[in-house]
Amino acid sequence: MTQLGPVMLDLEGTALTAEERKLLARPEVGGVILFARNTESAEQVCALSRAIRAVRPELLLAIDQEGGRVQRLRQGVTRLPAMARLGAGFGEHPEVTRRLCQDAGWLLGMEMAACGLDLSFAPVLDVDDGTSTVIGDRSLSADPEVVAALAGAFVDGLHEAGMVAVGKHFPGHGGVAADSHLELPVDPRPLEALRERDLVPFSRLAGRLDGVMPAHVVYSAFDPRPAGFSPAWLGMLRQSLGFKGVIFSDDLSMAGAASAGSPAERAQAALDAGCDMLLVCNDRAAALEVIEACRERPGASRLTRLRYARARPALASLTALSRWRRVHAHLEALA
């Protein structure tokens, strides 16, 4: 398979422009992430995916499709509940809840594959302690062991569908109030406190995840740099936790990334820290600067593992599956 470049870009609208076709042909580009502005319907996303692959068939196509507040594609696919809604029944019915999370991962994977996409940035592995509004109900639970168990079931479901699993936001975004989209959060807790709580889901699932996205958060007792720019944090992920997959930066255009310098400096810092693919979204000038900065930086060989060999189901065929009908009805009711 052709080696992918290290940059993942966004698009302006629901169809490719001539400028975007030229941009996607750049060897530094390795993927595309879709936002709500790119997704009118499932059928339109299928067409957009085909158009992108006509330019470069090897590009990774991604989306944030967690459910609840973070579901970019809503028309023509299942309306997914927030992760907290999925995990709410664990205390009384742990096995039923685990099966529900596995079914949700399977359905999400089947629907996104049918739309021509390679991955959704899910599941969220952050532990909710009531501090972070940007995480909040995106978390499966306030109990780290419950998050690990249910996220593990969700990962199993994604893998059943032939879809990769990307855990976020390492080593845990749930303990800070600030929103890294708007500012740089600082978590002052000692490493031992993080090990006992926020790191638990990542520790349990590192060997089963295909990708991880680090947080634009400074954990000041361990490293003055945000986790996504920290060789110490990403080295721990690979060496201590044994993670072998792909590390995606969070969006380098977010305010939480600005401490690393210009877009080009952010890109170099993230790659030097150990990131494999850089997301640069909602700022085309920054994306162009990052592409130029990556001209001498080849993509990581790990990126080629992120497109599973599988037959993509047709959207219309999913309704013929009894499992899809059952899970679809259950998740729509919860949402």
Secondary structure, 3 states (H helix, E strand, C coil): CCCCCCEEECCCCCCCCHHHHHHHCCCCEEEEEECHHHCCCHHHHHHHHHHHHHHCCCCEEEECEEECCEECCCCCCCCCCCHHHHHCCCCCCHHHHHHHHHHHHHHHHHHHHHCCCCEECCCECCCCCCCCCCCHHHCCCCCHHHHHHHHHHHHHHHHHCCCEEEEEEECCCCCCCCCCCCCCCEECCCHHHHHHCCCHHHHHHCCCCCEEEECCCEECCCCCCEHHHCHHHHHHHHHHCCCCCEEECCCCCCHHHHHHCCHHHHHHHHHHHCCCEEEECCCHHHHHHHHHHCCCCCCCHHHHHHCCCCCCCCHHHHCCCHHHHHHHHHHHHHC
